Amino acid sequence: MIIQHALKTAQQCLEPVSDSPRLDAQCLLSFVLQKPSVYLRTWPEQALEPEILQAFLKLVQRRERGEPIAYILESKQFWSLDLKVSRATLIPRPETELLVEQVIRIAKQQRLKRILELGTGSGAIAIAVASELSKKQLLPQIIATDISTRALDIAKHNSKRHQQAIEFIQSDWFQSIPQQQFDLIVSNPPYVECDDVHLTQGDVRFEPVSALASGEDGLTAIRHIAEQAQSWLKHGGWLLFEHGYQQAALVRALLSENGFVDVKTIKDLAKNDRVTLAKKQ
Ligand SMILES: C[S@@+](CC[C@H](N)C(=O)[O-])C[C@H]1O[C@@H](n2cnc3c(N)ncnc32)[C@H](O)[C@@H]1O
């Protein structure tokens, strides 16, 4: 079978399950051929070796069953970084780049020395922040934690690959972090309601529930972190959360109740409330 026909066949198989069947087919074939996608457009009539075709069709079947492309390719672009992902990690989302931007903004303005990320997953936030700040010769100490050792293994792999010195600690939120105070704490914690139907639909079905869901109202993790964070922050230190677009008012209230000031929500590119930040007095 030639490239053009293989892509067409795959695209037809993927149409019922994917919003981007053509792109998915191209990504999978590029991956199997180990060639950039421009190669597929340049050589549409090239015949595929039988073993290449077999390997491609196997990946198409996985996608047909709903598995996200990022898990099939074990890779996801985030910020300017190519990150390894696995079924132990959330697939980093583009909207999380807003959280990274805010951390970088504050870190540059205030020349922060110590940053803590809670729930690092693939390491996306910590590594993106470290890589931007190191370009400006700002080198704060960054500690990143997760409860999942399998996620931390991926995060360590990513930080080594992008040559960023980050300390990774396995911890249930603050529990196993050596006592100290930070200039800034950032978290994109699980924030979906545990009975949200979206957890059983589409690509999300393949992601770890522990990375997505957090109690009946989705706020168990944010509530816990907001209650504990004061004693882990220096005076004037910052706490930043990503949260659901409908949770901003509740998150602001939680932060105010726990003594934080200058509480503010920022919208993402889709104009949804996405990040809330606040300061310890
Ligand atoms: C929404 S994911 C965010 C992953 C990554 N920071 C990102 O933005 O792509 C939440 C992360 O929190 C971690 N997590 C869940 N419960 C935790 C807990 N009790 N303590 C520490 N981390 C936890 C999950 O394993 C997951 O990696």
The ligand as an SDF file (V2000), in Angstrom:
LIG
                    3D

 27 29  0  0  0  0  0  0  0  0999 V2000
   -3.8390   17.8040   36.9620 C   0  0  0  0  0  0  0  0  0  0  0  0
   -2.4060   16.8120   37.1960 S   0  0  0  0  0  0  0  0  0  0  0  0
   -1.1550   18.0240   36.8100 C   0  0  0  0  0  0  0  0  0  0  0  0
    0.1070   17.4540   36.2390 C   0  0  0  0  0  0  0  0  0  0  0  0
    1.0870   18.5180   35.7220 C   0  0  0  0  0  0  0  0  0  0  0  0
    1.4640   19.4520   36.7760 N   0  0  0  0  0  0  0  0  0  0  0  0
    0.4810   19.2820   34.5590 C   0  0  0  0  0  0  0  0  0  0  0  0
    0.0860   20.4310   34.7440 O   0  0  0  0  0  0  0  0  0  0  0  0
    0.4090   18.7200   33.4580 O   0  0  0  0  0  0  0  0  0  0  0  0
   -2.3490   16.6560   38.9550 C   0  0  0  0  0  0  0  0  0  0  0  0
   -1.1570   15.9220   39.5140 C   0  0  0  0  0  0  0  0  0  0  0  0
   -1.3120   15.8890   40.9380 O   0  0  0  0  0  0  0  0  0  0  0  0
   -0.8640   14.6420   41.4040 C   0  0  0  0  0  0  0  0  0  0  0  0
   -1.5020   14.3660   42.6980 N   0  0  0  0  0  0  0  0  0  0  0  0
   -2.7530   13.8960   42.9470 C   0  0  0  0  0  0  0  0  0  0  0  0
   -2.9560   13.7540   44.2750 N   0  0  0  0  0  0  0  0  0  0  0  0
   -1.8050   14.1500   44.8700 C   0  0  0  0  0  0  0  0  0  0  0  0
   -1.4000   14.2430   46.2350 C   0  0  0  0  0  0  0  0  0  0  0  0
   -2.2140   13.8740   47.2380 N   0  0  0  0  0  0  0  0  0  0  0  0
   -0.1640   14.6960   46.4950 N   0  0  0  0  0  0  0  0  0  0  0  0
    0.6700   15.0700   45.4800 C   0  0  0  0  0  0  0  0  0  0  0  0
    0.3460   15.0020   44.1770 N   0  0  0  0  0  0  0  0  0  0  0  0
   -0.8810   14.5500   43.8660 C   0  0  0  0  0  0  0  0  0  0  0  0
   -1.2640   13.6530   40.3240 C   0  0  0  0  0  0  0  0  0  0  0  0
   -0.5050   12.4660   40.4160 O   0  0  0  0  0  0  0  0  0  0  0  0
   -1.0070   14.4930   39.0550 C   0  0  0  0  0  0  0  0  0  0  0  0
    0.2960   14.2650   38.5650 O   0  0  0  0  0  0  0  0  0  0  0  0
  1  2  1  0
  2  3  1  0
  2 10  1  0
  3  4  1  0
  4  5  1  0
  5  6  1  0
  5  7  1  0
  7  8  2  0
  7  9  1  0
 10 11  1  0
 11 12  1  0
 11 26  1  0
 12 13  1  0
 13 14  1  0
 13 24  1  0
 14 15  1  0
 14 23  1  0
 15 16  2  0
 16 17  1  0
 17 18  1  0
 17 23  2  0
 18 19  1  0
 18 20  2  0
 20 21  1  0
 21 22  2  0
 22 23  1  0
 24 25  1  0
 24 26  1  0
 26 27  1  0
M  CHG  2   2   1   9  -1
M  END
$$$$
